[in-house]
């Protein structure tokens, strides 16, 4: 059985056209150059029947592009929480006819630089630099004149500039407050940050922007947080401790905004251990839409990080010509996942 690769010349001969005509049709330029519809249809049918696949190496040499994109993350590739960013990037690359090369630095900036150099050596057409959590990244100087887009991260002030796409955490913070106000809640406690505008871990962009949005929306309603409980790490234990402290202080009802779902998991536990319940005694709104948020009882109302949409948008920005000469930060909306953790006051 022959394994010889079907060539463009084979397609042209079988379709009864010149090699140039076959090439133009298969590169989607047939209509532009006024090749008849009948000839175009014949070339495509023959190419499909023969199993023709273009020689990408030759095509890249002719066009000056490799139709490949490098995707470098810290821990996105091995994370269940943010893995949809890669799914979105893969989908975006496929839509544009590109392949994605994925590498992971595990947060090591030197390793990130080595991965970038290795991908550029392989002639990728651009790089997406991604982070598991929204934070600042220092870009290597070697990327100063390269096509780069940052995903869920922003350039540090002392590094190279690049366009970025991140979640719109500020608006999500405002929306979380608005949701609780519309349900009649005015005693709103913050779990993970606050009550002041600087009461949040300095290295968390998501935390800073969520807190700023929360405080601005409260202020617009003439309110301030009923209390705030800053946590350096947003794990279930931290949520449990903060909520336990709140209840021990005498607060036995109200509304909580937890700064991520893991804090909310701990808050649920502390509330239950004190003979109270969600949402009868405490309504809770959170952020992230962790995989377990819908499995809690009752389900957790939370604002979802649009991981897939972030990945898709990063690829579009990269291929649509976003450049470091016109750096911008684009923010994507966080949709709310309404479940049953918020009680409308006046309802039993």
Secondary structure as UniProt FT lines:
FT   HELIX           8..15
FT   HELIX           19..26
FT   TURN            27..28
FT   TURN            30..34
FT   HELIX           37..50
FT   HELIX           56..63
FT   STRAND          68..73
FT   TURN            77..78
FT   HELIX           83..95
FT   TURN            96..97
FT   STRAND          99..104
FT   TURN            106..107
FT   HELIX           109..121
FT   TURN            122..123
FT   STRAND          127..137
FT   HELIX           141..143
FT   TURN            144..145
FT   STRAND          148..155
FT   TURN            157..158
FT   STRAND          163..167
FT   HELIX           169..182
FT   TURN            183..184
FT   STRAND          188..192
FT   TURN            197..198
FT   TURN            202..203
FT   HELIX           205..220
FT   TURN            221..222
FT   STRAND          227..230
FT   HELIX           236..248
FT   TURN            249..250
FT   STRAND          254..258
FT   HELIX           261..273
FT   TURN            274..275
FT   TURN            278..281
FT   STRAND          282..288
FT   TURN            291..295
FT   STRAND          301..304
FT   HELIX           307..319
FT   TURN            320..321
FT   HELIX           324..326
FT   STRAND          329..332
FT   STRAND          336..337
FT   TURN            345..346
//
